[in-house]
Amino acid sequence: MTMQQTLIEAMRLPEDSDTVKRIHEFGLAVADEDTMSRAIHDVYCGIQADHQHPNEKDHAQARALIDALQKHATDQAQG
């Protein structure tokens, strides 16, 4: 199941919902370790990378970024 499908199911929205599109239009993104590591790979490794897919370093950076995003989102909501 994709992240978008999971979000739509969790929010109990119809399958043809534009919710994720609207989330993106507001400058937000929905990401998990897999999508974040692919984004990191695309941005920081790019076409000059010696590997075609995210490696363990990309996944570790993705986990660290997600943890930081969650921390700051939680801090902002509480304060």
C-alpha atoms as one frame of an Amber mdcrd trajectory, in Angstrom:
protein
   0.000   0.000   0.000   1.398   3.407  -0.927   1.754   6.269   1.546  -1.048
   8.111  -0.263  -3.376   5.098  -0.029  -2.542   4.681   3.649  -3.272   8.346
   4.367  -6.582   8.281   2.490  -7.613   5.083   4.273  -6.587   6.425   7.704
  -8.561   9.622   7.112 -11.540   7.562   5.914 -11.712   9.500   2.647 -13.101
   8.310  -0.677 -10.493   6.778  -3.009 -10.773   9.662  -5.485 -10.109  12.288
  -2.804  -7.933  15.261  -3.696  -6.706  15.521  -0.114  -3.093  14.528  -0.792
  -2.971  16.882  -3.797  -4.240  19.725  -1.594  -1.710  18.842   1.126   1.066
  19.191  -1.475  -0.411  22.476  -2.751  -0.046  23.886   0.780   3.670  23.046
   0.702   3.421  19.970   2.895   4.618  16.457   2.161   3.726  13.030   3.432
   6.803  10.860   3.773   8.021   7.682   5.341  11.564   6.309   5.478  11.301
   4.892   1.964  10.062   8.061   0.259  12.395  10.268   2.312  15.451   8.117
   1.493  14.582   8.267  -2.228  14.272  12.049  -1.997  17.613  12.306  -0.185
  19.188  10.091  -2.826  17.764  12.236  -5.642  18.860  15.522  -4.077  22.219
  14.697  -2.528  23.499  11.783  -4.613  21.959  12.734  -7.943  23.176  11.484
 -11.272  26.786  11.306 -10.126  26.041   8.676  -7.482  27.924   5.397  -7.507
  24.629   3.648  -6.705  21.215   3.788  -8.380  18.984   3.367  -5.351  19.055
   4.725  -1.798  21.756   3.044   0.268  21.945   2.578   4.038  23.380   6.077
   4.511  20.371   7.541   2.663  18.023   5.506   4.885  19.861   6.605   8.056
  19.600  10.244   6.977  15.895   9.725   6.205  15.256   8.322   9.691  17.147
  11.231  11.267  15.221  13.819   9.230  11.866  12.218  10.019  12.742  12.144
  13.728  13.713  15.836  13.607  10.541  16.777  11.698   8.379  14.904  14.190
  10.180  16.535  17.123   9.747  20.046  15.761   6.131  19.436  14.756   5.393
  18.160  18.267   7.259  21.069  19.901   5.356  23.580  17.754   1.988  21.976
  18.555   2.723  22.068  22.299   4.137  25.553  22.454
